[in-house]
Amino acid sequence: MHAHTLQEQSLLAAPLIVRTAEDKKRDEQEVVVLLHDFSFKTPEELLAGLRKPSDSTATPHDMTGMDMTGMDMGGMSHDAGGSGMAMGNASSMTGMDMPAMDINDIDYDAYLANDRTLDDPEVFQVEKGGRVRLRLINGAAATAFTIDTGKLDAKLVAVDGQDVQPIPRMMFPVSMGQRLDILLQIPKEGGTFPVLALREGARERTGVVLSTVGANISKVAPVGETAGPLVGLDLEMRLKPTSLPAERHIDKSFTLSLTGDMAKYSWGISGDPLTVFPGDRVEIAIRNGSMMSHPMHLHGHHFQVTQIEGRKVNGALRDTVLIPSLSQVSIVFDAHNPGRWPLHCHHLYHMVSGMMTYVGYEA
Ligand SMILES: [Cu+2]
């Protein structure tokens, strides 16, 4: 739960965990981790910096609509580990032939896990041979992470509070607004196990430490040697729900385009008004024509991801899905919760700069 205004940047956010009877019966230790990005500047100053490309600490540097005429490229600088290294089109910032994709709008002063940095991380005592359910929430305003569980045996079992068929691996991407439940098996011999969140496209990281009694806790530097991976749709492609929604026809289909004008730092969603009737099954195809990724969040419903880059999938049920730059994702949901529900990018500064629309019910 969090403020839905700039106050979100000021850490006005907290975990809200809903536990089922089954959750309580399970022999698992729950570890809740809320990620955040922190700046000594006020959110208003950060936003003003984004709207003024000459500002050196909060530098907007992508553009969209493929129209770069009139852009002062000399004034656009990239943060370390920004898109130059990442997207294979580093030349585009000078070459004008193709717009550069952009990863991070803001270089923060710190990246937090449960309000702490890796200089003084939260340490959770865990049992030798025990099972841990990591409930991980990306509450950052403008930073995507990849979760690195290190040498621990890990599997992803839920996204956005909805079960998925377990996926074993050790690196899990998580965009702003998204949540992951990850089961971890602590080895019988015990030890100390950092769980890290790597900042996308940059070397900063944050995290917590799991440790059995008596284990030596060694320090993990808040800046790693390599940049965190790009957050894309590889994992999304593999996600499958544990139970499928009943099959039926689609009553309403919409197409939305995500747009952005980096020079003005103005973002938008274009398309027909999202008006639905109670009981409708609704499909929304979302195309991202901009040069940044947008984690799109729908209030009041869970949707199923049904298409990724034109390929049909029987994807996860969730409430926030990433639409990478120049990508397309379709979602389907049942309109069973009358109201006027925001559908918006969960990048705070994109949201407050226009990337927000509503699903409205008609009686
Ligand atoms: Cu966005």
Boltz pocket constraint, residues with backbone or C-beta under 6 A from the ligand:
constraints:
  - pocket:
      binder: B
      contacts: [[A, 292], [A, 293], [A, 294], [A, 295], [A, 345], [A, 346], [A, 347], [A, 350], [A, 351], [A, 355]]
      max_distance: 6.0
